Amino acid sequence: MRPIDRKERLGCWIAKNPELILIAAVLLTLLSLHYAQQIEMHGMRTEDFVDKGSMLYQTYEHLFKERFATESITVVIEGDDVTAPEVLKAMDRLAVQMESVPDVISVTGISQIIKIAAEREIGRRYIPDEQSAIDTLLLKGDARMLQNILPDRRHTILSIEIPLTLTEGEREEVLRETERAVAMAEFPPGVGVIVTGNAALGVAIKNEMSKSNASLLGASGVLMILALLLVFRHVNWPLLPLPIVFLGIIWTFGIMGLLHIPMTMISMSAFPILIGIGIDYAIQFHNRIEEEFSKGGSIKKAVVETVAHTAPAVLIALAITAAGFFSLFTSTVPMIREFGVLCLIGLIMCYISALFVGITVLYAAERSGNNRKNRKRADASESTVGETTIGRAVRFIVRFSLRRGTLIILLALLLSLAGVYSDTLVPVDTDFKNYMPQDLPPLVQFRHLVDIFGGSDELNIIVQGDDITDPKMLEWMNEFGDYITESRQQVYYVNSVAGYMRMLNNGSIPEDATSTRYLLSIMPSSMKDRYIDGHDTAVMDINIGNALRDLGEEGVDRLIKEMYRDVEWFGVPPGTGVVITGNLVVMTTVIEALTTGRTEMTLFGLVVIFLMLLLIYRDLIKAIVPVLPMLVVIGWMGGVMYVTGMKYTPLTATLGALILGVGSEYSILMMERFYEELKRCNDIDQAMSKASSSIGSALVASGLTTVFGFGALITSPFVITNNFGTVTVLAVIFALITTFTVFPVLLVQLERERERIQRMNTIFDLLRKRCAGAV
């Protein structure tokens, strides 16, 4: 008996232990299903954008968010006259009900303003029954505050403030309580009431994500079934790769739960990607087993040959794909790094599933199938074994490209250079509202709110000093607020403790500390606690309307820098510290990471992949040829994004890494088969022809199933995911095109150059020997 070669040991072990492998797979699946139930759904969080150890995070989370930050549930009231007594009394019933809810900080509306004004006038909080009395009290309210919540007599809002630190469940419960309170408030007929605001948007995102994630996986499965039936039907069990890759996805879900990796708007997009890439492994193993089995012999021999030749090639492809995703770890945006971790875990799980479970299932199914009708006789011509229509088509494309090599390379290079330039003109979008389904009712209602009352984008200035309640400090906050409101067109109004104190003191700041302390003591805690913490820290909320829409991310970044210059020019009292923070400040820091950062990620990925290939092959040609076509694809994609008007988001910023990982895999599998055939025939043209014909069907099947898997992303209601699906589908198609056009030209030309140099060296060696002999 022939001794078992070292390369064949794993294949022999798989063939000998199918029951053990299947039992282990079942146990791992059950364990994964258990841990998958522990996965949490998260919306957009600060730690998704900036590192927890950074000063930006510490300032925003601990100095601002924990002390002052709130978000609002906004109740929009519309009618013929929202200041009518019956409307105001319904608003008051709603406000009183919501003030009793444990997590509500404050409720602000014209009904509360009128009651406070009435208390100052006659010592009793109430809403008059006469319209004239209401109009008189409105005139005595703070004009700036009234302008914000009562732009005209037909529209007003009731703002319910809740802590930004509430959990998703707590926020949703307050929202549901608001909806119940609106129903119980009994607004008069003809008055419209809409519950909206940032908190409602957050809850809607979470709920939509739960539905979208399941539908994405379902759509991926359906589309891949179609792809496999179209391009993989030349094998037995053509749909088998699909359950195999879904098994790897289940294991990935289990690891997510075990490691407490949350499900976010970004991470949920990883699963169609993993299905698209992971199914390639199952297809490659399946295709090679089919090819080997069709040559004759037992299914065990086919398994052993497949594991010996294809498993290392696919493992190298996985390593290179992983290297592409590893470049995501260089990003300064945590959500991008988390996306990379999830992709790496998923790739490994899909490979293990394909290698062990996929091959085992095929082996078990075919053990008694040595007499299949489609089997070739052992003495069949090797050149015709396993060639399919797709394989012949790929062989034709490769031969055509080799004949037009110079034109192919020149055209690809010119388009790539144009794309690289265009990529620098593609804008960045970090406004999460643009990522959501644009027809989502809470978003439509939120935009209706913005159209009437203006935007709610804010910058927040933290002011720290020895005694913030000192009249001079309060006067500084008041004057600085007036200054930036008048001097900056983008600033609509400023809210602070100084503004509320001025409202309580008939429009002016008290001149002595005793008066300020008295006013603070009678100020409602919902007002005071919102803007001052102790005696040393206060916050000023600067409303800048709909700045993200009007100015863009770069415009907001410029405004923040100009605001710092305003503080420096206006001056601050001695011993006072001022820092600008807020959600917009966090978002603008992501811009650089998604512009220069994505370029650095791509370059890092290129270097890592090249060095890894050099380490694996110890051959410069084998290390550089798979990378060059991907540079072409990256350039093309930059041009596509510019021409189609797309923007870079946290997802599309990973495009370079994705192209490197997926595209290099196709090139490597093609290259591995080329050198395998070259060893057999020792002819470059024949080896390329045979390789393209043999592996062409599997690569097209892998590419199309990947395209269909990514295509599921296009069905997502989330715009960020939808756009990402579009660009990844195009990227995979471009990667396949370059694998069958640019890549063969480069590989064949460089191999011919290698042969020429080797022949020259052989001739020189012979000449040296003859010269030495003559001497």
Secondary structure, DSSP 8 states (H G I E B T S, - for coil): -----GGGHHHHHHHH-HHHHHHHHHHHHHHHHHHHTT--B----HHHHS-TTSHHHHIIIIIIITTT-EEEEEEEEESS-TTSHHHHHHHHHHHHHHHTSTT--EEE-HHHHHHHHHHHHHS-----SSHHHHHHHHHTS-HHHHHHH-SBTTEEEEEEEEETT--HHHHHHHHHHHHHHHHHH---TT-EEEEESHHHHHHHHHHHHHHHHHHHHHHHHHHHHHHHHHHSTTSSSTTTHHHHHHHHHHHHHHHHHHTT--B-TTGGGHHHHHHHHHHHHHHHHHHHHHHHHHTSS-HHHHHHHHHHHHHHHHHHHHHHHHHHHHGGGG-S-HHHHHHHHHHHHHHHHHHHIIIIIIHHHHHHHHTT-TT-TT---TTS-TTTTT--HHHHHHHHHHHHHHHTHHHHHHHHHHHHHHHHHHHTT--B---GGGTS-TT-HHHHHHHHHHHHH----EEEEEEE-S-TTSHHHHHHHHHHHHHHHHH-TT--EEE-HHHHHHHHTTTS--SSHHHHHHHHHHS-HHHHHHHEETTTEEEEEEE-SSHHHHHHHHHHHHHHHHHHHHHHHH---TT-EEEEESHHHHHHHHHHHHHHHHHHHHHHHHHHHHHHHHHHH--HHHHHTTTHHHHHHHHHHHHHHHHHT--B-TTGGGHHHHHHHHHHHHHHHHHHHHHHHHHHH--HHHHHHHHHHHHHHHHHHHHHHHHHHHHHHHT-SSHHHHHHHHHHHHHHHHHHHHHHTHHHHHHHHHHHHHHHHHHHHHHHHHHHHHHHHH-
